[in-house]
Amino acid sequence: MGTPDNPDEYLAIEVGEFARRYGTVYVPWEMWHALRPASQEFAFYIENAGRFRLEFDLPVRWLEV
């Protein structure tokens, strides 16, 4: 994993909690736009690593992207 070859096609989300930052998750724009405006979480799967879930403090419609 790492930075995508074409970063314009992805939304970069810094992941962490409180004052800790764990890294960056790159979400394809088509998946981001498919989320409902009231969604506050995003679930995804990484091959050979398992399922993961990101929880946001606000609904996605209020997040600056």
ABEGO torsion letter per residue (X at the ends): XEBBABAAABBBBBBEBEABBAEBBBBBAAAAAABBAABABBBBBBBGAEBBBBBBABBAAABBX
